Amino acid sequence: PSLIGYATVFFFNSPFRKPLPGRIARICQVLVLPSFQRRGFGRLLVEGVYELCRSDDGVVEVTVEDPCPAFVRLRNVVDYTNFAAKFATKSANDHRGKYDEQLSNEDAETLATSMKITKNQVIISWEVWKYIGMLSRREITIVDDDDNDNDNDNDNDEELKKFRLMVKRRISRTMRAEMEAYAQSDPERKKAFLKAEWEVIFKEFKGITRSVLKMKTRRT
């Protein structure tokens, strides 16, 4: 047998956490040896941590310690996959075409509690779920090169404009202090800041989509 990789997890108590106190599992390290990388083992390690924590009623949330960009992508893909499997019901599909529909705070907290992930990860998964649903309905292709796929940000695309507005509203809520400071000092800087944040998030959404589609292709 060979060592493929490992994950380290730190557990600590959070007695005042809301809405549910308990133990937090923090993923500190995930390492896959070079000869085994890019073969899905990192995802399996993260999914293994989730399975371990879901089987422990005392654990209420899984977080990550200071993740690098590659691990942020991996975590987002795993969380989206679990979210899509949990949310893929007939009633949920009714929401998929409403590209400017926010996930309610109550629903986000309920899903975060049941999935044992942060509310922010639930919201990211919701937005990616909306985005992938839009691509699927319109038969849009995402390729490895941002400049060559046919879903670049387009002001003439009404559905994408609705989706972009939803995400920008979320950015404004979660970064309220920055938004208020810019609004008071320089409204144009506020617009530029919001535009830059959207572009970073949109690029990440497309990256998550590529990873999800590649994963599905490998399984088939």
N, C-alpha and C positions, 0 to 999 in steps of 0.2 A: 504493500500500500504506500501511496505517496501523499505528502502534505500538499493540499491544493491551496489552502488559505485559512484564514481565521477571522473571527469577529470578537471584540471585547465589549462588554456591556456593563455599565455601572448602575446599580440600583440605589435609590435613596427615597426616603419618606417625604411626602408633601402633605402634612396634616391640614393645611389651610387652603389647599387647592380647591377651586370652584370649577364646575359644579359638583365634582366628586373627589374627595380626598383619597389618598392612597399612595402606593409606591410608583415612582417614575423610573422607567428604564431608559437610560441614555446610552445610545450607541457611540462608543468612543473611537473605535478603530475597526475598519474592515480592510483586510489585506488579501489579495489574490496574487500568488507567485507569478512572475512574468510569463512562464511557459504555459500557464493556464488562463491568461487574461483574454477578454473579449470572446468568451465562450459561455457566458451566462452564469458563472459561478458566483460572482458578486451579488447578482440578484437573488440567487438561491440562499446565500448567507443572510441577506437582509430579510427575505421571506421566512427563513428559519428563526430569526430573532422575533419576528412578529408572531409566528405560530407559538413559540415558547411563551411569549407574553400574553397572548390571547387565552392560553390554557391556564394562566395564573390569575385567579379572581382578584388577587391583591394588587396587581399591576393595573393602573388606570390610564397610562399614556406612555408612548414610545417617542423619545426625542433624539436629536442628533447633536453631538458636540462639534461646533465649529467646522462644518463640512466644506470640503473643497468643491469647486464647480462640477467635477465629474461625479462626485457622490450626490450632489444636489440633484443632478439629472437622474441618477439611478434611483434615488429615493422617490422622486416625482413619478417615475415610471411605475415603480412598485405600488405606490399609493393610488395612482390612477387606475391601475389594473384591478386592485382590490375594490376600489370605489365603483368602477364600472360593473364588476360582477355583483356587487351588493345592490346597485341602483338600477340594474337593467331589468326593469319590470314594465308591464304595459302602461301602468299609470305614469311611471317616470318618463317613458318615451313621449308622453304628451307634452312634456316640458322641453323637449329637445329642439323644436323649431322656434322657440321663443328666445332669440339670441341676445336680447337685452334683459332677460329675467335674472334677477339676483337670487341667490340662495338665501333663504331667511336665516336670521341668526339662530332661531330655535332649531331649525332643521340641521344647520351646520354643527351645533353643539350636540344634537342627538347622534348624528353620524360620527362625529369625533369620539364620543363616548363609546359607541358600539364598535368602532374600528380601532380604538385606542391610539389614535394619532392626533396631532394638533388640529385646532380649528382652521388654522391657516392652510394646512395641507389638504383639508377637505375642500376649502374654497378653490385652491389651485386645481384639484381634481375635477371639481364641478365645471370650472371654466374650460379645462382641457376637454372634458366630456362634451360640452357644448360645441367646442371648436371642431372636434373630430366628427361629431354628428353633422355639422354644417358641410364638412368636406365630403362625407359619405353621401349625403343627399345630392350634392352637386357634382359628384364624380370628379373632384379635384385631386390632382396628383401632387404629392410632396416628394421631392427628390433630395439628394444629399447636398446639392448646391443651392443656397438661398436665392441666388440670382437667376436660376433657371427653372425653379418650380413655378407653377401657375397660381399661386396663392399669395402673392406679394400684397402688401398693404395698398389699398386702392380706394380713393375717396368716392369713386363712382359706384362702388359695390355697397348696396343698401344693407344687405345682411351683415357684411363685415363691419359697416359703420355702427350698426346696432350693437354688435358684439364688442367692438372697440369702446363704445360709450359705456357699456356695462363694466368692463375692466377698468376704465379710467375712473369711474365712480368708486370702485373698490379701492383703487390707489389713493384717491382723495380722502377716503375714510381712514384708511390704515396709516396714512402719512399726513394726518390733519395738521400737525404742528408746522411742518414744512410748507404745506399749502397756504396756511394762514399767514405765515411770515412772508412768503412771496407775494401773496395778494396785497398785503399792506405796503410792501416796499417797491415791488416791481411786477405788475401783472404779466408783463411779457415774459419775464423769467419763470413765472409760474407755468405759463403755457409751454415754454421750452422744456422745463423740468418734467412736466406731465407727459409730454411727447417722448422724451428720452426714456422715461420709465416704461411707457407702453412698448416702445421698440425693443427694449431688453426682454420684456415679458413675452411679447409676440414671437421673438426669435426662440425663446425657451419652449414655448408651446409647440412650435414647429419641430424643434429637436425632440421633444417628448413623443410627438406623433410619429416621427421617423423611427424612433426606438421601439414604439409599440407595434408598428407595422412590420418591422424586421423580426420582432419576436414572434408575431403571428405567422410570418412566412416560414420561420424555422420549425414551428410546431406542425405545419402542414406539409 
